[in-house]
Structure formats: structure tokens, C-alpha cells
Amino acid sequence: MFQLALRSLVKRPGGFAAGFLAVFFGAAMVMAFGSLLDTAGRPGVPAASAGTLETMAFVVGGWGLALVIFAVVSTMSLTVRQRAREMALLKSVGATPAQVRRLVVGETLALAVVAALAAILPAMGLGRLLFGTLEETGQIAAGIDYAFGPVAITMGVTNALVAAVVGALLTARGATRMRAAEALVDASGGGAAGPLMGRGRWLLVALALVATCAGIVSTLTVLDGEGTDVIMGAGPAVVAGSILMALLSPVLLRGVTVLLGWPLRLLGGVSGELAARTLRQRTGELSRAVMAVVLFTGTAAGTLGLQRVENLQLRAEGAVVLEESRTMETMNYVVVGIIAAFCCLMLVNTLVSATAFRRREFGQQRLAGATPGQVLAGVGLEGLLIAVTGTVFGALASLAALLPFGQARADAWWPTDGVVWAIQGVVVGVAVVVTLAASVGTARWVIRRSTAVEAVLAA
């Protein structure tokens, strides 16, 4: 089965592009932060500088690591789910569920190894950028040599392999339970949807809820009045809250679809009907795009908002920005820049992969009488609902940490500074534009590639 897995990767590289990119970017991000630990462990590094490097690696890298695992598992699950037809054909010719799972794991392992190794060079550059930022701001001593070594590579490769295989196994397990005929129907886009949330996901929801509540409670109790240390509780709460909302994305998208489905049909005509039907039938698949929007919106708006409130409070107190607060500020801006970029790439990657896979569906809609313009408009309306769902609940996740932080740090639940709300607006605007551009742009490219009949026969 491993040889078959390798041949599958060679013959169908486009089908694995989304998974490869997710592992590649995730591994590069983890290795970059891991390299700070390699640097801290070099002989002769002052204790204070080593502490700063370790803090950056563990605190900031820890937040990023949680998002990377989440993103890679989600993307690999999408990649495997899109191959339901292939798995059904294998089962129809006698392959056992265990053989199919071994095939998927073999493909995923090979893909993850190649992606992780390819990420080493970009990770070196990103890690050096992080190190240079700390050095230029005086947070570490001058003259320290940057190191990229075994800790960074081990962290990146291990994370890539574990996250990719877990994502593949979770989806392959569900796919192999389906009968061949059911998988063939599901792959065509007309299958009945299963449960939106399995028991495993509900367990993760519970864990994310506990982590979010722990961050909020610690912000309002243990860290209340502790100055710059307050952000140590609110920061993780932003990430945990964003992951919580992302895990709930199937339920959230279904709820928004039910709520807005009727006005969508009424105002959108044929395109609105196409969008409403697709959102109802493909909730599980499209919810992965919602997850990416939630993560981008929640982490970017939340972390930037926290730092803005922190800066205003320092200014109000007349405080000199001490080394500790400067480190925290740099950490937060680095988190926003790298993690927001990663979430944005994940969003584009997910939308492009999910939309490109719908070639047959678009052909069927055109054969049923829809014009290419109506199909594109339907995809645009889908993207708009995805963006609305993701940005609304992502913003709620950011506020769930931002408001307690304001109370604990500045004795004010509701920020009165207009910049805090401007940040929310800019992040939401970027999320909406990226979502619509990726989904509609990919759909336009797919439709232009072939006629409706060619699309149906080729899929």
C-alpha cells in the first residue's frame, strides 16, 4: 500500500497541494520559534537574553503551535474527504478499511516529510527575522550568534507529522465506515450530510472552553492589578477563544444559514437559491473556511486590541516602557504578524482547495439552467455568509478576552478609544475581502476551464 501511496502522490500532485501548503507553512512557523531555543542554548548567552529567547519560544510559539496543529488537522481532513470517490472505488474492488487507512497514512506521511523538509530554509529566514527584531529593540544582548539547530527541526518535523497523520486518520476513519455506494454519492455533492459535530470534536470544544474560561478568570482574579502581567492571562484566552469558536463553526454556519436562508433566496434569486442549497448540503466542508476566518479575525483583532489598551494604560500611568513591557509588546506584534499571516494563508488555501474541487457541481448547475454569472454570484453569496459567520464569531472571541483585560488592566470594561474599534473594523474588512477574492476568483477560474458537459464528465 505504501508503494501505491507514493504513486498516488506522483500522479495527482494537485490533489495534495492544499495539505502540502498547510504542513509547509505550519512547519516553517514552528521551526522559526524553535530556533530561538537553539540560540538560547548556545554557550556564552547571557542569562537575561536566554530568558527572553525562551519566553518568546514558549509563550508566543506555544500560541502558534496550537493554531498550526488545528490548521493542519483541518486541512488534511478536507484533503482526505475530497477523495471519498477514490476510496469508494478502492473498496468496491476489494480493499479493506484497514488497507485504505494505511494508504491514506502512507500518503500523508510522505507528504508531511517532504513539506517539513522544504520548510527548513524559509524557517531559517523567519527565525533570523524574529531574532533580529529582538536584537534591534535591545531586548537581548548584542553579539549573540543566531542558531538554527536540532531543537527547531525536531519541533517542526514532529509537529508536521503528528498533525498531518491525525487529520488524515480522523477523516479516513469516517470515510472507511461508509459503504462504497454512499461514498460515491457523497463525492458527487449530493449525499446526505452526517452529523455536524462528532464526539471527538465536542470533547475538543469542552477543552477549548475550559482554556478560554481559565484565561478570563485568571485575568480578572489572580492577575488583576498586576500591571503588564495581566496580558499573560488575556493573551492565551484570545487564542483559546478563537479555537473554541472555530471548533463550533459547523454549528454556527448551519445556524446562520437557517437564519439568513430565506432572505438570501428572496433577494438573491437563482444565485441566492444556489448559495442556500450549497450551504445547507456542504456545511461540514464549507465550515472549514469559517474556521480560518474565525482564527484570523479572533487572533488578529484580539491581540492588536490588547496591545492598544496596554499602550494607552502605560501612557496614562506615565510609565517608562521597561524591558519587560517592551518584550511583551514585541511578542504581541510578532504574534499578530506571523499568526495572522498564517491564518490568512490557511483561509486562502482552504477556500481555493474547496472551491476548485467543486468543478463537477458547477457543471451540473450550468446543465440545470444556471448561467456562469449566476453560479459565480451564488459562490459570492456563499463567501459572504462564510465571511459574516467567521468575522462575527471571531470578533466575539476577541472581545471575550479584550473586555476582561480592560477591566483588570485599566479598570474599564468597555474601551473608549476609537482605535481599538478601528482595529476590529480593519481586521473584519480584510477577512471579508480575502474570503470573497479567494472563493469567487477560484470559481471563475474553474468555470472558465471547461464547458458544463466537460466539467461533469471529467470530474
Secondary structure, DSSP 8 states (H G I E B T S, - for coil): -HHHHHHHHHH-GGGGHHHHHHHHHHHHHHHHHHHHHHHHTSTT--HHHHHHHHHIIIIIHHHHHHHHHHHHHHHHHHHHHTTHHHHHHHHHTT--HHHHHHHHHHHHHHHHHHHHHHTHHHHHHHHHHHHHHHHHTTSS-TT------HHHHHHHHHHHHHHHHHHHHHHHHHHHHS-HHHHHHHHTT-S----SS-HHHHHHHHHHHHHHHHHHHHHHTTTTT-GGGGHHHHHHHHHHHHHHHHHTHHHHHHHHHHHHHHHHHHHHHHHHHHHHHHHHHTHHHHHHHHHHHHHHHHHHHHHHHHHHHHHHHHHHHT----HHHHHHHHHHHHHHHHHHHHHHHHHHHHHHHHHHTTHHHHHHHHHTT--HHHHHHHHHHHHHHHHHHHHHHHHHHHHHHHHHHHHHHHS-SS---HHHHHHHHHHHHHHHHHHHHHHHHHHHHHHHHS-HHHHHHH-
